[in-house]
Amino acid sequence: MEKLPAVTITYCSQCNWLLRAAWIAQELLSSFSTDLASVTLVPGTGGIYEIKVDDELIWERKRDGGFPEAAALKQRVRDICFPERSLGHIDKKKIPEAGQAE
C-alpha cells in the first residue's frame, strides 16, 4: 500500500497562532480526509508559521508573505499529493500566488 502524505503545521505559540493553525488543519482534513496520514500541529517560537507535506516546505510565513488562504493551500497540497484530483469550486477561480494582488 502506498504511504499517505503527512502534513505538519508549525506555529508560533508566543504569537498565539494556534487557532489559525488549527483552522488550517481542519480545512485540510475536511478536503482530504482519510487521504492524509495525519495533520500535526507543532508549537514553536520566534514567529514561525510553516507548513510541510512530509519533508517538503510548502508554506513559510516570511518567505511567502503572510498566512495562506485556505483555498491556495489546498491547491498546493493537491498539486503535490493528488495532482489528478479536482478541488471543485476552488479550481474554478484563479487563486493569486503569495505576494500577488487579485
Steps between C-alpha positions, in 0.01 A plus 500: 500500500620849415615722788254782567634855525537662842452874552679687779400852601757672723363817660630761744340445839636838620305671220178312589471341155357169629145580387623596152700175477206293628265662249736417211530142632120473505478634144756247374333212681156596369631506141738203505359293789645149514729565201744662746692294753483786751488872556725587793519830689845582638545797736803716437632847579654800326218575258514164322207393284584230250319216335669187368376199308727223617838680483409752228444857618189627319431816700722722713356823639806719443592354161145492364382836634263423784249229565347278233142521383338161551422458130858576390641260757262223397615547141865469605429181697297360211767588242764312702298204627204450267569684171222319316233608751255784446425730793164596351404865543848593628648412159247715315644829627858616461676507836777763507844380603663649808589863451268552201198726508166371376 
